[in-house]
């Protein structure tokens, strides 16, 4: 059945029966066997370790509260838990996205934007241009990290994942990039708290 050894299939059937009987040790066995996979999948989908922990907890709570929902004759427990983890992680992203958009809309409605002062707008445009030039002149790895973090809004963990480097390397690239920008912009007479 699905290439699984018969002993493993029987273990899943026995596990389900024990869960139906309320055996907490059965839940502990399922958690020990599958939590790394569930957590890893949730981290990949959400990009957030804390959210992934919440998702994993929800998945195993669902298994505990509704063990009959898993049918070993229809598929493997690993696949069922992975599907559940994926759905819960996507739901988490939708919830947080809706909350973030609602907060942005509410803030915009509370504080009407003042009409731009032409002089301030001109200064801001000149500063933005100088910053863009300074960013463009950074070494490629630092430039990519700065663009992802400060122009696209990614966390340093997401920058690490997107660029395929360890988190410490991503932090170093961001720190070095910001230091280079500060030196460059100060040398041009821009001291904006860099």
N, C-alpha and C positions, 0 to 999 in steps of 0.2 A: 504494500500500500504506500504509494508516493516514494518508494525507494527507502523507506525507514525500516530498520530492523524490527522484526515482530516483537522483540522484547521491549523496544521503545514504545511501540503502539500500545502494547498491553500496559506499560507504565502510565501512559496518558489516560487510558480508560480507568485504571485504578485510581489515579489522581483525581479524576473527575468524580468518581464515586465517593471518594473520601471528602472532597470539597462539598458534595451534596449532603454528606453527613455532618458537616460543620467541623471537620478536622483541621485545626490550625496548623498542624505540622505539614499538611498537604500544601497549604498556601506557602509556608516557608520553603518547601522543596521547589515549588514553581518559581518563587521569587529568586532563590539561589540559582536555578537553572537558566532563567530567562531575563532577569533584571538588567544584566549588562547590555543585552540586545535591545530591550525596550528603551532604556535610558539613552543609549547611543543613537538610536533612530530619532528619539525626541530632540536630542541636541542638534542633530543634523537638520531637522525641519525647523526648529524654533531659533537656533543659533544662540540659545540662552540656557545656561546650565541650571539656573534656579527654576525656570519654566519647565525644563526637561524633568527635573525631580518631581515637580507637581504632576506632570503628565504621567510619569511612571507610577506614582502613588495612585492616581485615578484609575489607571489600567488594572493594577492588582486589586484595588478595592472593587472594581467592577467584577473581576473574576471571583472574588470572595462573595460578593453579594448576589451574583447571578451565575453560579457555576453551570447551570443548565443551558446557558446561552452557547457554551462551547460544546460542539458535537464531534467527538473523535472519529466518527464514521464519515464525516464530511470534509475533514482536513486536519492538519497538524496544529497543535497548540501554539507552536512557535509562529506559524503564519497568522493564526487568529489574533495572537497578542500583538504582532507587528502591525496588522491592519488596524486594530483598536488604537495602538499608540500613534500611528500616523493620523488617524481621524481626530484624536484628541489634540495632537500637536497643531494641526491645521485649525481646529476650533479655537485654540489658544491664540494663534496669530490673528484670526478674524476678530476675536473679542478685543485684543489689545489694539488692533488697527482701528476698530470702531471707536474705542475709548479715546485714542489719540486724536482722531479726526474730530470727534465731538468736543474735546477740550480746546482744540485749535479754533473751531467755529465759535465756541462760547467766549473765548478770549477776544476774538475779533469783534463780536457783537458788543461786549462790555466796553471796549476801548476803541472808539472811532479814530481812525488814523487822521492825524493832522495833515493838512496840505503841505507838500514838500516845499521847503525854503529853497529858492533857486541857487543861492550861494552854497548852502549845505549840500545840495544835490550835486553841484559841480565838484566840490571838494571830495565827496564820497566817491564819485566816478573816477577822479584822479587817483585816489588812494586805492580803489579796487584795481585799477589798471596797473599800478606799481606792484601791488601784491601778486597779481596774475603773472607779471613778468618775472618777479622773484621766484615764484613757485615753478615756473617753466624752466628756470635755470638750476633747480635743485638736481642732484644726482637722481637717476631714474627710480631707484628703489624708494628713496625718500619722497620723491614727487608723487609716486603712486600711493604711498601710505597717507600722505597729507591730503591728496585729492579724495581718497576713499573716506577718511575720517572727518575732514572739515568741510568738504564740499558736498559729499554724499550722505554724511551723517552716520557712518558706521562706527561701531565701538572698536577698540583695539583688538578685541577677540575676533570680531568679524573681519577686520583687516587682515589678521593673521590667517584666518581660514581662506579668505578670498585670494590672498597672495601665496598661500601654501608655505608659510614660514611659521616657526614657533612663536608663541605669544610674546616672549621676551625680545625676539628679533623685531617684531612689529612695534613694540613699545620703543625700542632703541631707535628705529627708523623715524618714528614720529618725533621723538625727543630731539634727535639730531637735525631733522628737517626744520623743526620749529626754531632751534638755535640758529641754524643758517639763515632762516628768514629774518629773525630778530636782528642779527648782525647786519645783514644787507639793508634792511629797512631803516635801522638806526643810522647807517652810513649815509642814507639819503635824507636824513633829517626827520624821519618819522619815528617818534617815540610814543607808541600807543600802548604802553604797558607790556611790550613783548618780553 
